[in-house]
Amino acid sequence: MAAGGGGPAVSPMATPSWAVRIRGADGEIAGAGILLTPQWVLTCAHVVDRTADVMTAEFVGAVGHGVPAVPARLERDAYVPETLDADGDPSGDVALLRLERPRPAEETVRLHRLSAPNREVRMYGFPYEHNGGIWFRATAVGVCGRDGQVQLIPASPGELASPGCSGAGVADSDTGEVIGMVLSGQEDRHGNRFSFMSPVETIVRHLPRLGPVTTGPSAVDPQLRSTADDILPELLDRPFAQRLAAWLRDDGSQVKISVVRHGDAAREATLRRAITLADRELRTPVSVDRASLDPPGTVPSAGGHDLAVYAEGRTSAGIAERIAERLGLPHPEEAPLERIRAARAILNLVVVGVDEAVDPLGVLDLLDVLRADGSRLLLVLRTAGDCHRRAREQLLTGPERGRRARLVERLKEITGPLAEDLRERLAAVAPQGLRPLDSDLVAAHAALADLLRAAGAADHDGEGQGEALPGPGPDLAGYERLADRVEGRLTAGVAALDRLRDRRDELAGRLRSYQVMHQHSLRGEEDPAVDGLYLRAHTLLRARPCDVRAAEAAVDAYTGRVDGHAGATGPVARDVHGARDGHGRGDDGRGARPGHGTGDGGGDGHRSEDGYGARDGYGARDGYGAQDGHGPGDDGRGARPGHGTGDGHGTGDGGGDGQRAGDGYGARDGYGARDGCGAGDGCGAREGYGARDGYGGGDAS
């Protein structure tokens, strides 16, 4: 027998022998099934065609090369179709098929009760694209609806259970045990993809005949199950039932501590009723639908707890072993508490009679480990004595104080340094496209004030039973969500404002470089129109807070005008012909700076051979000669002393690379005069770079 019977499947990668492919009367794949006995196949009711006389069960994991196909018929008294309650919650959808010929017993698998939350699971189904069968991986994340169905999150988008997977067995990845059956897969309107399974306890409730092929202890100890006498109306403590049901429906409180004294028949019966109704397997229509016992708010959802333990006369180690078994934790040779610590498992746990355990303080330490890892705990004690006070301090008030203190510090950080960071940015730049955060900060301040007021408040007992009164203190969970929201918005706001501030600084640098370039291109002249554009951009960038969008538009207007002016007067354009500050580049990246290019008379090729002349080979301003009109020397080898080209960088029309004037004053190699003397009073650098200020020559530069 496979997992749940003689042990887990041989290999988690192998096709399980218990996986059944079901075909309808038309020969098409209708879904999947689980071989539980040599003659029973469990599947979904919606897979079964009730009008067909015979379906076909195919055993893809059977030993050998073939796939045995066996006719199968519906067990008429083992068919529970899906129904929807008044709220649209589904229930049922399980059925049994009987095979006409039995299969070998070693191919079967037993169902196994196991706490499902946050477990990694696998299912083997037969989608149309993979009709030979394929594994799907998922994580069981929680209970859905009142039938105790469990939501599965696919491990990847492509692993959503699809048509052909309904009825597939859901195996726990750690133990190999089959802990449920796939019901459906769907994608909602937001694109979220989900699968759902019916856990073993729910299946057994709908089909009690499967009890003999189900392993694993029940989730509820026998002492905590409802009795026939519990149905009497006078035995329902309605307020207590409502508080229990609220916790079992997850009212947001992690720990609840109650006192139910021996002899208090109404509270004892109410407690058993709540525990029984919250169990998937024990809950029945009769126990839920009796009008006298079901006033509003007293009926918990199925699956409200994962385990209910009766602690009287048991040791903490025994209780830990019970929890470890329910969680399916391996390595039984290790101490159960260590296995629980290592697993960091989370479950909803009810423990009744904590103060009547053999070692109550040890039980509290065990429960504290579970609480710290996120488990929800419902503790019931028999007296409001020392153990009760210790339980409240260790599991309820102490952790709550710590939680509240951490939340206070977090809100102080949000309303203090983080808010100050936001104010600093808002003083620097105007918010653009950023939602106002004032209301968020007001809410955070109000939450902080409420928490500080409650910091010294004492806990109150309710009804003399040792229970905390409902809602006496701040809503810590709500304030934590508020802190998450406000912190996220403020952090995002600071980041957005930082980006605006960086953009402002970039614009300021761009404006400065263009101003320098423009001033040198004017050679001392004035251009009021362009200066006005500069002044507007400069003023907007200096304003606090700075309107970055308006400043950007002003900088664009100024730089566009400067670029246009440069095109009209001849300075090298900034994007190709020269950098913004006039350090231009030639074809090879070394063009002349503004003022170092030539006029419009030069033809292509009238630059020095090594590329240090004008960008596209323009000659001197008057065509070939120098500024003062003096052409080349008699031998055509360069200008006479002082009579070189306007910027001293080019040679005469006869000056090639290395040619200089007859008296030695020609350009050394097209860089400039040998002794560094360029034209005019702005001597070029010895290597022929620009005048001393680096932006252009003087009168003759």
Backbone hydrogen bonds, N-H to C=O, Kabsch-Sander energy under -0.5 kcal/mol:
donor,donor_aa,acceptor,acceptor_aa,energy
2,A,108,T,-2.7
5,G,2,A,-2.4
6,G,2,A,-0.7
7,G,2,A,-1.0
14,A,11,S,-1.1
19,A,16,P,-1.3
20,V,33,G,-2.2
21,R,58,E,-2.9
22,I,20,V,-0.6
22,I,31,G,-2.4
23,R,56,T,-2.6
24,G,28,E,-2.5
27,G,24,G,-1.9
30,A,22,I,-3.0
31,G,22,I,-1.4
32,A,166,S,-3.3
33,G,20,V,-1.7
34,I,42,L,-2.2
35,L,18,W,-2.0
36,L,34,I,-0.8
36,L,40,W,-1.9
37,T,40,W,-1.3
41,V,97,L,-2.3
42,L,34,I,-2.8
43,T,95,A,-2.4
47,V,44,C,-1.0
48,V,44,C,-0.8
48,V,45,A,-0.7
50,R,48,V,-1.0
52,A,49,D,-1.4
55,M,72,A,-3.1
56,T,23,R,-2.2
57,A,70,V,-3.0
58,E,21,R,-2.9
58,E,56,T,-0.5
59,F,68,P,-2.4
60,V,19,A,-0.5
60,V,58,E,-0.9
61,G,19,A,-0.6
62,A,59,F,-1.3
70,V,57,A,-3.0
72,A,55,M,-2.8
73,R,98,R,-2.5
75,E,96,L,-2.6
76,R,74,L,-0.9
78,A,75,E,-2.3
79,Y,76,R,-0.5
80,V,94,V,-3.1
83,T,91,S,-2.3
85,D,89,D,-2.1
88,G,85,D,-2.0
91,S,83,T,-1.7
93,D,80,V,-1.6
94,V,80,V,-1.9
95,A,43,T,-2.2
96,L,78,A,-1.5
97,L,41,V,-2.7
98,R,73,R,-3.5
99,L,39,Q,-2.6
99,L,97,L,-0.5
100,E,71,P,-2.6
103,R,38,P,-2.3
107,E,104,P,-1.7
108,T,105,A,-1.6
109,V,35,L,-1.8
110,R,3,A,-1.4
111,L,213,V,-2.0
112,H,178,V,-2.3
113,R,215,T,-2.5
115,S,326,R,-2.5
118,N,140,A,-2.5
119,R,116,A,-1.8
121,V,119,R,-0.5
121,V,138,A,-2.8
122,R,171,A,-2.4
123,M,136,F,-2.4
124,Y,169,G,-0.9
125,G,123,M,-0.6
125,G,134,I,-2.0
126,F,164,G,-2.6
128,Y,163,P,-0.7
130,H,127,P,-1.4
131,N,128,Y,-0.7
133,G,130,H,-2.4
134,I,125,G,-2.0
136,F,123,M,-2.7
138,A,121,V,-2.2
139,T,153,I,-1.9
140,A,119,R,-2.7
141,V,139,T,-0.6
141,V,151,Q,-2.4
142,G,151,Q,-0.8
144,C,149,Q,-3.5
148,G,145,G,-0.7
149,Q,144,C,-0.9
150,V,197,M,-2.7
151,Q,142,G,-2.9
152,L,195,S,-3.4
153,I,139,T,-2.6
155,A,137,R,-2.3
159,E,156,S,-2.4
160,L,157,P,-0.9
165,C,162,S,-2.0
167,G,182,V,-2.6
168,A,165,C,-2.4
170,V,180,G,-2.8
171,A,122,R,-3.4
171,A,169,G,-0.6
172,D,177,E,-3.1
173,S,120,E,-2.8
176,G,172,D,-2.5
178,V,110,R,-0.7
179,I,170,V,-2.5
179,I,177,E,-0.8
180,G,170,V,-0.9
181,M,198,S,-1.6
182,V,168,A,-2.9
183,L,196,F,-3.2
184,S,196,F,-1.0
186,Q,194,F,-2.9
188,D,192,N,-2.5
191,G,188,D,-1.9
194,F,186,Q,-3.0
195,S,152,L,-2.2
196,F,184,S,-2.4
197,M,150,V,-2.3
198,S,181,M,-2.7
200,V,179,I,-1.8
203,I,199,P,-2.1
204,V,200,V,-2.7
205,R,201,E,-1.9
206,H,202,T,-1.9
207,L,203,I,-2.5
210,L,207,L,-2.3
211,G,208,P,-2.1
213,V,210,L,-1.2
214,T,211,G,-1.7
215,T,111,L,-3.0
221,D,308,A,-1.9
224,L,221,D,-2.0
225,R,222,P,-1.5
230,D,227,T,-1.0
231,I,228,A,-1.0
232,L,229,D,-1.5
235,L,232,L,-2.0
236,L,233,P,-1.6
237,D,235,L,-0.7
237,D,266,A,-0.6
238,R,236,L,-1.2
241,A,237,D,-3.0
242,Q,238,R,-2.4
243,R,239,P,-2.0
244,L,240,F,-2.5
245,A,241,A,-2.6
246,A,242,Q,-2.1
247,W,243,R,-2.0
248,L,244,L,-2.6
249,R,245,A,-1.5
250,D,247,W,-1.9
256,K,377,L,-2.3
258,S,379,L,-2.8
260,V,381,L,-2.6
264,D,261,R,-1.9
265,A,263,G,-1.6
268,E,264,D,-2.6
269,A,265,A,-2.7
270,T,266,A,-2.5
271,L,267,R,-2.4
272,R,268,E,-2.4
273,R,269,A,-2.5
274,A,270,T,-2.2
275,I,271,L,-2.3
276,T,272,R,-2.6
277,L,273,R,-2.7
278,A,274,A,-1.6
279,D,276,T,-1.2
283,R,279,D,-1.7
288,V,284,T,-1.3
289,D,285,P,-2.8
290,R,286,V,-0.7
291,A,289,D,-0.7
293,L,290,R,-1.5
294,D,290,R,-0.7
294,D,291,A,-0.9
298,T,295,P,-1.6
302,A,146,R,-0.6
303,G,278,A,-2.4
304,G,278,A,-0.9
304,G,301,S,-1.3
305,H,278,A,-0.8
306,D,348,N,-3.0
307,L,348,N,-1.4
308,A,219,A,-3.0
309,V,350,V,-3.2
311,A,309,V,-0.7
311,A,352,V,-3.0
312,E,352,V,-0.5
313,G,356,E,-2.5
314,R,311,A,-2.4
319,I,315,T,-2.2
320,A,316,S,-2.4
321,E,317,A,-2.3
322,R,318,G,-1.8
323,I,319,I,-2.1
324,A,320,A,-2.8
325,E,321,E,-2.4
326,R,322,R,-1.9
327,L,323,I,-1.9
328,G,324,A,-0.6
328,G,325,E,-0.9
329,L,324,A,-2.4
334,E,331,H,-2.0
339,R,335,A,-1.9
340,I,336,P,-2.5
341,R,337,L,-2.5
342,A,338,E,-2.5
343,A,339,R,-2.1
344,R,340,I,-1.6
345,A,340,I,-0.7
349,L,347,L,-0.7
349,L,376,R,-2.8
350,V,307,L,-2.6
351,V,378,L,-2.5
352,V,309,V,-2.7
353,G,380,V,-2.3
354,V,380,V,-1.6
356,E,353,G,-1.7
357,A,354,V,-1.5
358,V,314,R,-2.6
359,D,314,R,-0.5
362,G,359,D,-0.6
363,V,359,D,-1.8
364,L,360,P,-2.3
365,D,361,L,-2.1
366,L,362,G,-2.2
367,L,363,V,-2.6
368,D,364,L,-2.1
369,V,365,D,-1.6
370,L,366,L,-1.7
371,R,367,L,-2.7
372,A,368,D,-2.5
373,D,369,V,-1.2
374,G,371,R,-1.6
375,S,370,L,-2.4
376,R,347,L,-1.4
377,L,254,Q,-2.5
378,L,349,L,-2.5
379,L,256,K,-3.0
379,L,377,L,-0.5
380,V,351,V,-2.4
381,L,258,S,-2.7
385,G,383,T,-0.5
389,R,385,G,-2.2
390,R,386,D,-2.7
391,A,387,C,-2.7
392,R,388,H,-2.4
393,E,389,R,-2.2
394,Q,390,R,-3.0
395,L,391,A,-2.6
396,L,391,A,-0.6
396,L,392,R,-1.6
397,T,392,R,-3.1
398,G,392,R,-0.6
398,G,393,E,-1.3
400,E,396,L,-2.0
401,R,397,T,-2.6
402,G,398,G,-2.3
403,R,399,P,-2.8
404,R,400,E,-2.9
405,A,401,R,-2.8
406,R,402,G,-2.4
407,L,403,R,-2.1
408,V,404,R,-2.5
409,E,405,A,-2.4
410,R,406,R,-2.0
411,L,407,L,-2.6
412,K,408,V,-2.4
413,E,409,E,-2.0
414,I,410,R,-2.0
415,T,411,L,-3.0
416,G,412,K,-1.4
418,L,413,E,-2.5
419,A,414,I,-1.0
420,E,416,G,-2.6
421,D,417,P,-2.5
422,L,418,L,-1.9
423,R,419,A,-2.5
424,E,420,E,-2.6
425,R,421,D,-1.9
426,L,422,L,-2.6
427,A,423,R,-1.8
428,A,424,E,-0.9
428,A,425,R,-0.5
429,V,425,R,-2.7
430,A,546,C,-2.9
435,R,433,G,-0.5
441,L,437,L,-2.1
442,V,438,D,-2.4
443,A,439,S,-2.2
444,A,440,D,-2.2
445,H,441,L,-2.5
446,A,442,V,-2.4
447,A,443,A,-2.4
448,L,444,A,-2.3
449,A,445,H,-2.4
450,D,446,A,-2.3
451,L,447,A,-2.4
452,L,448,L,-2.4
453,R,449,A,-2.1
454,A,450,D,-1.8
455,A,451,L,-0.9
457,A,454,A,-1.4
462,G,467,E,-2.8
465,Q,462,G,-2.6
467,E,462,G,-0.9
469,L,460,H,-0.9
476,L,474,P,-1.5
479,Y,475,D,-2.6
480,E,476,L,-2.5
481,R,477,A,-2.1
482,L,478,G,-2.2
483,A,479,Y,-2.7
484,D,480,E,-2.4
485,R,481,R,-2.4
486,V,482,L,-3.0
487,E,483,A,-2.6
488,G,484,D,-2.1
489,R,485,R,-2.3
490,L,486,V,-2.9
491,T,487,E,-2.5
492,A,488,G,-2.2
493,G,489,R,-2.4
494,V,490,L,-2.7
495,A,491,T,-2.1
496,A,492,A,-2.4
497,L,493,G,-2.4
498,D,494,V,-2.3
499,R,495,A,-1.9
500,L,496,A,-1.8
501,R,497,L,-2.5
502,D,498,D,-2.6
503,R,499,R,-2.1
504,R,500,L,-2.3
505,D,501,R,-2.1
506,E,502,D,-2.2
507,L,503,R,-2.4
508,A,504,R,-2.2
509,G,505,D,-2.2
510,R,506,E,-2.2
511,L,507,L,-2.5
512,R,508,A,-2.1
513,S,509,G,-2.1
514,Y,510,R,-2.1
515,Q,511,L,-2.1
516,V,512,R,-2.2
517,M,513,S,-2.2
518,H,514,Y,-2.8
519,Q,515,Q,-2.6
520,H,516,V,-2.0
521,S,517,M,-1.7
522,L,518,H,-1.4
523,R,519,Q,-0.9
524,G,519,Q,-0.8
525,E,522,L,-1.2
531,D,527,D,-2.7
532,G,528,P,-2.2
533,L,529,A,-1.5
534,Y,530,V,-2.2
535,L,531,D,-2.6
536,R,532,G,-2.1
537,A,533,L,-2.2
538,H,534,Y,-3.0
539,T,535,L,-2.5
540,L,536,R,-2.3
541,L,537,A,-2.1
542,R,538,H,-1.7
543,A,539,T,-1.1
546,C,428,A,-2.5
548,V,546,C,-1.2
551,A,547,D,-2.6
552,E,548,V,-2.7
553,A,549,R,-2.1
554,A,550,A,-2.1
555,V,551,A,-2.8
556,D,552,E,-2.5
557,A,553,A,-2.1
558,Y,554,A,-2.2
559,T,555,V,-3.0
560,G,556,D,-2.3
561,R,557,A,-1.8
562,V,558,Y,-2.4
563,D,559,T,-2.6
564,G,560,G,-2.1
565,H,561,R,-2.6
566,A,562,V,-2.7
567,G,563,D,-2.0
568,A,564,G,-1.5
569,T,565,H,-2.1
570,G,566,A,-1.6
578,G,573,A,-1.7
579,A,583,H,-1.4
582,G,579,A,-2.1
584,G,582,G,-1.8
587,D,615,R,-0.7
589,G,586,G,-2.4
596,H,593,R,-3.3
606,H,603,G,-1.6
606,H,617,G,-1.5
607,R,605,G,-0.6
611,G,608,S,-1.8
617,G,614,A,-1.1
620,A,623,G,-0.6
622,D,625,G,-0.5
623,G,620,A,-2.0
626,A,630,H,-2.2
629,G,626,A,-1.9
631,G,629,G,-0.6
633,G,638,G,-2.0
636,G,633,G,-1.9
640,R,631,G,-0.5
643,H,640,R,-3.2
645,T,650,G,-0.7
648,G,645,T,-1.3
655,G,652,G,-0.9
656,G,654,G,-0.9
659,Q,656,G,-2.3
664,G,661,A,-2.3
668,R,672,G,-2.4
674,R,666,G,-0.9
676,G,673,A,-1.8
678,G,676,G,-1.0
682,G,679,A,-0.7
683,C,681,D,-1.0
685,A,689,Y,-1.6
685,A,690,G,-1.0
688,G,685,A,-2.6
694,G,691,A,-2.2
697,G,701,S,-0.8
701,S,698,G,-1.2
